[in-house]
Amino acid sequence: MPLTPAHTLVGRLDAWQQRRRRVGFLVAVFLRYREDRGQQYGALLSYYGFVSLFPLLLVLVTVLGIVLDDNADLRNRILDTVYARIPVLGAQLQQDAASLDSSGWMLAVGLIVSLWAGLAVAKHAQDAVNIQWGVPRYRQPHLVARTLRALGALAVIGAGILVTTAATNLVAFLPDLPGPGRLMGSLLAIAINVAVLTAAFRVLVRTNPGWRALLPGGAVGGVALWALQLIGGEYVARVIIDASHVYGTFAAMFGLLVWIALVARVTLLASEINVVRAKRLWPRSPSGAHPTDADRRAAEDAMLREALQADTRVDVRPEMPATAPGDPPAAPGEPPASS
């Protein structure tokens, strides 16, 4: 049956991206992100991240007030570093830190909610990363191991905050030159983001892909998160502050939720970069017109991760792609000849 012009255009675009390595890699990352339910896990991480933010800040302020009671300068530096990483409400919290002061039962409630929501973020991130790497269900960690890994991920993030504080204080000793000081601060922030993200990927995943396999996504994600930090500050200055005059607190909360959602999706996409690169799952065929060997292996990977027994075997054999009249049949894994 002759192909319609629409099908011909889609097929040609599909074949075009498969012949270009960088474009094909990006297409494969986004396709794998969709197959691994990235949007759903991004929404879950956004929800629990939003719920856990203020209780975590409440606990942090209280604990630092107890531990560093005799060192107010260090306590304020740590809090300023944390607030600086919250582009929407960080400046307001920094100006009115007393609004988070608490004691007694409020601290207990904040601790319970923060632990529940923080562990939920880490556990859902763990599930998402294991799905991305194709870990079968029978190999995924059980309750105790899953909780320990989640605590490990939270410890990595906490260590990142401490290192960020130390790096911020180090930059403060540089000469008072806006160019070198800003450049050094940006490079340190990116390096810390890369290290924290790579370490978090290693703690969360059940398999052992190796540090070299996790570093590319950590590097891309670290730079992207740093860029989001800059965009978040500009977003606050130009949009949220003006909108707050009309919509009040709702505008700030909505902006914060958008920023958390972006952070969650950037993190999951960074992890997908590692998976696609390590398993060589590109080029792919989004339209299904010209399935490749990477499509076959991705389908097998998606089926095997649902396996409940170790002896499960999967063999995927895609149908031959459709070709235009007069074109020779395409070999499996290769785009058909186009006129």
N, C-alpha and C positions, 0 to 999 in steps of 0.2 A: 504494500500500500504506500503511495507517495506520501512523503512527509509534508506537513503544512509549513508555511513560512515561519510561524512562531517556533515550531519544533526545530527547524533548521537553524534559526538564530540562537536558540538556547544551546543546541548542540555545538555550534561553532564557538560560542563563548566558553562552553565547558572545555572543549579541546584546546582553546587558546590558553586558558589558565593552567591546564595540565602541562603545557610545554614551557611554562615560565616558572622556574624553581621557587623564587621568593613569593610570587603571587599564589602559586599552588600551595605553598606552606601555610600562608595566612588563611586561605580558604579552608584548608584541612583543619586548622586550629579552631576556627569558628564552627565548622561542621561537627567536629568532635565535641565542642562545648555544648552544642545543641543536643547531640545524642546522649551526652552524659548528664542531661537534666540540669545544666548550669543555671538556667533562669530560675528554676524552682529552688535550688540550693542557695543561689544568691539572695532570693527573697527570704529564705529562712535565716540566713546569716544576718541580713539587714534587720529583721525583726528582733532577733535575740540580741544583736549588738546594740540596737537602740534601747531596748529594755534594760540592758545591763550597764549602760554608760553612767547614768547618774548614781545608782547604788555603788558602783565601783569607785567613782570619784568621792562619794560620801565616806566610804571605808578608807580610801587612801588619805584623805584629809585628816581623818580621826587618828589613824595609825601613825602618820607622820607627826601629828601633834603630840602623841605620847612618846614615840621613840626619839624624836629630835626636839624635845621640849627645851633643851638648853642650847640649841643651835638653830635659831630662827632663820638665819641667812640661808643655810643649806636646805632647810625645809621649803622656803619660798622659791629657791632655785629649782628644786625638783617639781614643785607644783607649776611653776611658770613653764617648764619644759613640757609637762603633760598638757597644760592648757594650750600651748602653742600648736599642738598636734590636733586640736579640735577647731577647725577654721570657722565654724558657724557661731558657736557660743563660747569659745575659749576666751575671747577678749572680754566678754561680759563677766564670765566667772573669775577671770584674773582681777578685774576691777572690784568685784564684790565677792571675795572668797569667803567672807563670813556667812554667806547664804547657804553654804554647805556644812557649816559647823553642826555637830550633833553629839549626843551622848545617850547613854542608857539604852532604852528599848529601840530608839530610832537607829542606833548603830547596829543592834542585833538584827533588826529587819533589813537594813541595808546590806549587812553581811550575808544573810540568807539569800536575798534576791540576787545579789551580785554573783555569789557562788553558783546558784542555779542557772542564771542566764549566761554567765561566763562559761561554765561547763557545757551548756547547750550549744553555744557558738563553737567551741572547740570540738565537740562531738559531731556536730553536723559538718564542720569543715573536714573532720577525719573521714566521715562517710563519703563526702564528695571526692576527696583525694583518692580514697581506695577504689571508688567506682571509676575514676579517671584512669587509674593504673590497671584496671581490670582484675582486681583482687577477687577471687571467687568467694561466694558467701560462706562456704565452709571454712575458709581461712581468715575471715575477718575477725578482729578481736572481740572477745566476749565482754561482759559488763565490767569486770575488774580491770582487765587490760585496757579496755576502751577508756575508762575513767582515768587511769594512770597516764595514758598518752595525752588525754585532754589536759590534765594538770601539767604535764611536761610542756605542752604548747603554750599554756598560760605563763609558765615559768620563763620560757624563751622570750615572750613578749615583755614580761616584767624586767628581765635582764636587759632587753633592748632599751627600755625607758631609762634604766640606770646608766647604760653606756651613753645614751643620747645626752643625759644630764652632764656626764663627765666631759663629753665632746663639746657641749655648749660652753662649759666653763673654760675649756682649753682655748676655744676660739676667742673668748673674751680677753685673753692675754696677748693676742696678736696686736701688731701696730694698728693704730686708729686710721686705717686706710679702707675706704668702703669697697674698693675693688678686690684686693687680696683677701680681706676678711670675709666678704660675702662668698667669694669663690671657694675658700677653704671650708666655710660652713656648709655650702651646698654639697661639696665632695664628701664631707664627713657624714652628712645626712643620707646621701645616696648609699655610701658604703655600709652604714648601719642598717638601712632598709634591706639591702641585698643580703647581709649576713643573717638578719632576723628572719627574713622570708625563706631563705634557703634552709636554715635550721628548723623552722616550723614545718616545712615540707618533709624534712627527714623524720621528724618526730611523729607526724601525723600518718604517714604511709606505712602500711603493714609490711610491704616488701622492702628490699634493700636495693634500690636502683643505683646507688652510689652517689657520692657528692658531685662528681663531674656531670652526671645526668641531671642533677637538680639545680646546678648553678646557672644555666642559661635562663630559665624561667625566673629564678631569683633575681638575676641581673635586670632583666626586662621589667619585672614587677617592681623592683626597687626604684628604678628610674621613673616608672609610671606613677608610683605612689608619691614620690617627691614632686612630680609635676602636678598631681592632684592637690597636694598641699598648697602649692602656689595658686592653682586655679581656685581652690577653696577660699583663700584670702581675698582674691579679686572678686569672687562671687559674693562674699559677705559685704565687701566695700561698695559694690555697685548695685546689687540686687536686694539682699536681705535687709540692709539698713534702711534703704528707701521703702521697701515693702512693709517693714515693721511699723512705720508710722500709720499705715492703713490697717494692716491685718494683725498687728501686735505680735504676741508670742507665737501664734499659729505659723506665721511666716518663718520665724527662726527654727521652730521644730520641724517644719517641712523641709527647710534647707538642710538641716542636720541629717534628716532621714535620707535625703537624696545623696548627700555626701557619703554616708555609711554604705548605701547601696552601691555606689560607684567603687568604693574601696573593696567591697566583697566581690564584685564582678571582676575587677582588675586582678585580684588575688587568684581567683579560679582560672581566669584566662592565662595567667602566668604559669600556673601548674599544668595547664593543657599544653603549653609550649614544650615543657619537659617531656610530656607523654608522647606527643606527636614526633618530636625529634628523636627520642630514645628508641621508639618502636618503628620509626620510619613510616609513619602512616600518612604519607603524601606521595604523589598527588592524589586527590580524591575527585569524585564526580558528584557534585551536589544534585544535579538533575537526574542522575541515574542513567543518562543516555550512553555514557562511555565508562562503565565500571572498570576500575583498575585493580591490581593486586592488593593495593592498600585498602580499597573498599572491602575486598574479601576478608583480609586479615582483621580489619576493624569490626566487621560483622561477627567473625568468630570470637573476637575478644569480648564483644558485648554479650554474646550468648554464654561464654564460659564463665563470666563473672557472676551469673545467676546460678551456677552449678551448686548443688547441695552435697555432692559426693565427689571424691577425688578422682574416680575413674571415668568421669564424664568426658566424652569426645564429641567434637563438632566439626563438620565438614561442610563448608559453604561453597556452592558452585553457582555463581551468577549467570543469568541468561546472557546470550550474545546480544550486544547492542544493536539497535536498529540502524540501518544505513540508507542513504539516499539511493535512488535508482541509478544503476550503472557503477556504483562504487564497489570495490572488492570488499569482502567481509573483513572486519577488523579482528586482529588477534586479541586473545584475552589480555586485558591490562593495557591495551594500547588504544588511543583514540582513532576513529575511522578516518579514512582518507577523505578530504574535503576538496571540493572544486573551487 
